[in-house]
Amino acid sequence: MTIEDFLRQVVEGYLFHDLANMNQIQLQPPQTDGAAGYPMVITALSGMELLGGILSPNPFNKRNGDDYFRDYWDNYLAKINQGYSGLADLVYQLVRHGLAHTFVAKHGIIVTKGAPSRHMQVDMQNNILIIDATRLYQDLERSYNLHVKPLVFGQNKNQSVRNAMQQRLDEMITDYENDSKRLFSQLKSSQPGSQVPIIPANTGGTIPWP
């Protein structure tokens, strides 16, 4: 896959279209929660980690997700709003890890939706950070459109940077394909009596889900 197709399909398509659709979710009375604020935040933060990996000058390593996240946060997102500066570590540890692993932001994090004036407010006395899901999504998309997309699609695109991004993408795809092959190979060699429905190769069949 070319880096151009990847950005159009995965970033501009899946990532930003998912965020745009989640942003349209509104509470229905008498609901007081469930407007997809958490899913929006974790999706946006994962997108930053992805973009940071693609933009890295060094070979892709899936163990370096924290470095990729911080690089994008500090060098791309913070260009949109200096209020993001200095908060990458706190957000990665308390928000990204909390939501990704347990669907709960760790202590001191408040997620709002549609309250942009409170976005990235820090209460040092009570150790509280407020994140507005809508504003985070909008700033991420704006940072991409202003500072990433032109590197590949702009009239003055940077061919060397574009080629480096292509190399990172190729490395990432190869790494994840190898993981997939390894894990499916382990599944195929699982113990007899397994209840996992496996389709024989080249049969064109479908999994007989109940």
C-alpha positions as CSV (number, residue, x, y, z in Angstrom):
1,M,0.0,0.0,0.0
2,T,1.3,3.4,-0.9
3,I,1.6,6.1,1.8
4,E,-0.9,8.2,-0.2
5,D,-3.5,5.4,-0.2
6,F,-2.9,4.7,3.5
7,L,-3.4,8.3,4.5
8,R,-6.6,8.6,2.4
9,Q,-8.1,5.3,3.5
10,V,-6.9,4.8,7.1
11,V,-6.3,8.3,8.4
12,E,-8.7,10.5,6.5
13,G,-11.2,7.7,6.0
14,Y,-11.4,5.3,9.0
15,L,-9.8,7.6,11.6
16,F,-11.4,11.0,10.9
17,H,-14.7,9.6,9.6
18,D,-15.1,7.5,12.7
19,L,-14.4,10.5,14.9
20,A,-16.8,12.7,12.9
21,N,-19.6,10.2,13.3
22,M,-18.9,9.7,17.0
23,N,-18.9,13.4,17.4
24,Q,-22.5,13.5,16.1
25,I,-23.7,11.2,18.9
26,Q,-26.0,13.1,21.4
27,L,-27.5,12.1,24.7
28,Q,-31.1,11.1,24.5
29,P,-33.2,12.0,27.6
30,P,-33.1,10.8,30.3
31,Q,-29.5,9.7,29.6
32,T,-26.7,11.5,31.4
33,D,-23.9,9.6,29.8
34,G,-23.0,7.6,26.7
35,A,-22.2,10.3,24.2
36,A,-19.0,8.4,23.0
37,G,-16.6,10.8,24.7
38,Y,-14.2,8.1,25.9
39,P,-14.2,6.3,22.5
40,M,-13.5,9.6,20.8
41,V,-10.5,10.3,23.1
42,I,-8.9,6.9,22.8
43,T,-9.4,6.9,19.0
44,A,-7.8,10.3,18.7
45,L,-4.9,9.3,21.0
46,S,-4.3,6.1,19.0
47,G,-4.3,8.1,15.8
48,M,-1.6,10.3,17.2
49,E,0.5,7.2,18.0
50,L,0.0,5.9,14.5
51,L,0.9,9.2,12.9
52,G,4.0,9.5,15.1
53,G,5.2,6.1,14.0
54,I,4.7,6.9,10.3
55,L,6.5,10.2,10.7
56,S,9.4,8.8,12.7
57,P,12.9,9.1,11.2
58,N,13.9,5.7,12.7
59,P,12.8,2.2,11.7
60,F,9.4,1.2,13.0
61,N,9.3,-0.6,16.3
62,K,5.9,-1.4,17.9
63,R,7.5,-1.1,21.3
64,N,8.1,2.6,20.8
65,G,4.5,3.6,20.9
66,D,5.0,6.1,23.7
67,D,7.8,7.8,21.8
68,Y,5.6,8.0,18.7
69,F,2.8,9.5,20.7
70,R,4.9,12.1,22.4
71,D,6.6,13.1,19.1
72,Y,3.3,13.8,17.5
73,W,1.8,15.5,20.5
74,D,4.8,17.8,21.0
75,N,5.8,18.5,17.4
76,Y,2.5,18.5,15.5
77,L,-0.5,18.9,17.9
78,A,1.1,21.6,20.0
79,K,1.6,23.7,16.9
80,I,-2.2,24.0,16.8
81,N,-2.5,25.1,20.4
82,Q,0.4,25.7,22.8
83,G,-1.9,24.6,25.6
84,Y,-0.9,21.0,24.7
85,S,2.8,21.7,25.5
86,G,4.2,19.7,28.4
87,L,1.2,17.4,28.8
88,A,2.2,14.5,26.6
89,D,3.5,12.2,29.4
90,L,0.5,12.9,31.7
91,V,-2.0,12.2,28.9
92,Y,-0.3,9.1,27.7
93,Q,0.0,7.5,31.1
94,L,-3.3,8.6,32.6
95,V,-5.6,8.8,29.6
96,R,-4.3,6.6,26.9
97,H,-3.3,3.7,29.1
98,G,-6.4,4.0,31.3
99,L,-8.9,4.0,28.4
100,A,-7.0,1.4,26.3
101,H,-6.6,-1.1,29.1
102,T,-9.7,-0.7,31.4
103,F,-12.0,1.8,29.6
104,V,-11.5,4.2,32.5
105,A,-9.3,7.2,32.5
106,K,-7.1,7.2,35.6
107,H,-7.6,9.5,38.6
108,G,-7.6,13.2,37.8
109,I,-8.9,13.1,34.3
110,I,-12.3,14.5,33.3
111,V,-13.6,14.0,29.8
112,T,-16.2,16.4,28.4
113,K,-17.8,16.7,25.0
114,G,-18.9,20.0,23.5
115,A,-17.2,22.1,26.2
116,P,-14.3,23.6,24.2
117,S,-13.6,26.4,26.6
118,R,-12.6,23.9,29.3
119,H,-10.4,21.8,27.0
120,M,-6.9,21.1,28.4
121,Q,-7.6,23.1,31.6
122,V,-5.2,22.0,34.4
123,D,-6.2,22.3,38.1
124,M,-2.8,21.9,39.8
125,Q,-4.3,22.3,43.3
126,N,-6.6,19.3,42.9
127,N,-4.6,17.4,40.2
128,I,-7.2,17.5,37.5
129,L,-7.0,17.7,33.7
130,I,-10.1,18.4,31.6
131,I,-10.1,17.0,28.0
132,D,-12.9,17.9,25.6
133,A,-13.4,15.0,23.1
134,T,-14.7,17.2,20.3
135,R,-11.9,19.8,20.6
136,L,-9.3,17.0,20.8
137,Y,-10.6,15.5,17.6
138,Q,-10.8,18.8,15.8
139,D,-7.3,19.8,16.8
140,L,-5.9,16.4,15.7
141,E,-7.6,16.7,12.3
142,R,-6.4,20.3,11.9
143,S,-2.8,19.3,12.8
144,Y,-2.9,16.6,10.2
145,N,-4.3,18.8,7.5
146,L,-1.8,21.6,8.2
147,H,1.4,19.8,9.1
148,V,1.3,16.2,7.8
149,K,-0.9,16.0,4.7
150,P,1.2,18.7,2.8
151,L,4.3,16.6,3.2
152,V,2.8,14.0,0.9
153,F,0.0,15.8,-1.1
154,G,1.0,19.5,-1.1
155,Q,2.3,21.4,-4.1
156,N,5.6,21.7,-2.3
157,K,5.6,18.2,-0.9
158,N,8.8,16.9,0.5
159,Q,9.8,13.8,-1.5
160,S,12.5,12.6,1.0
161,V,10.0,12.9,3.9
162,R,7.4,11.2,1.8
163,N,9.8,8.3,1.0
164,A,10.7,8.0,4.7
165,M,7.0,7.8,5.6
166,Q,6.5,5.1,3.0
167,Q,9.4,3.1,4.5
168,R,7.9,3.4,8.0
169,L,4.6,2.2,6.7
170,D,6.2,-0.8,4.9
171,E,8.0,-1.7,8.1
172,M,4.8,-1.5,10.1
173,I,2.8,-3.6,7.7
174,T,5.5,-6.2,7.6
175,D,5.8,-6.3,11.4
176,Y,2.0,-6.8,11.8
177,E,1.7,-9.3,9.0
178,N,4.4,-11.4,10.7
179,D,2.5,-11.2,14.0
180,S,-0.7,-12.3,12.2
181,K,1.0,-15.3,10.5
182,R,2.6,-16.4,13.8
183,L,-0.6,-16.2,15.8
184,F,-2.7,-17.9,13.2
185,S,-0.1,-20.6,12.9
186,Q,-0.3,-21.2,16.6
187,L,-4.1,-21.4,16.3
188,K,-3.8,-24.1,13.5
189,S,-1.6,-26.2,15.7
190,S,-3.8,-25.9,18.8
191,Q,-4.7,-28.9,20.8
192,P,-7.2,-31.5,19.3
193,G,-10.7,-31.0,20.4
194,S,-10.6,-27.2,20.1
195,Q,-14.0,-25.6,19.5
196,V,-12.5,-22.9,17.2
197,P,-14.2,-23.3,13.7
198,I,-11.3,-23.4,11.2
199,I,-11.9,-23.3,7.4
200,P,-9.7,-25.6,5.4
201,A,-7.4,-23.8,3.1
202,N,-8.6,-23.1,-0.5
203,T,-12.2,-24.3,0.1
204,G,-13.9,-21.0,-0.3
205,G,-16.1,-21.9,2.6
206,T,-17.4,-19.7,5.4
207,I,-17.2,-20.0,9.1
208,P,-20.3,-21.9,10.4
209,W,-21.2,-19.5,13.1
210,P,-24.3,-20.6,15.1
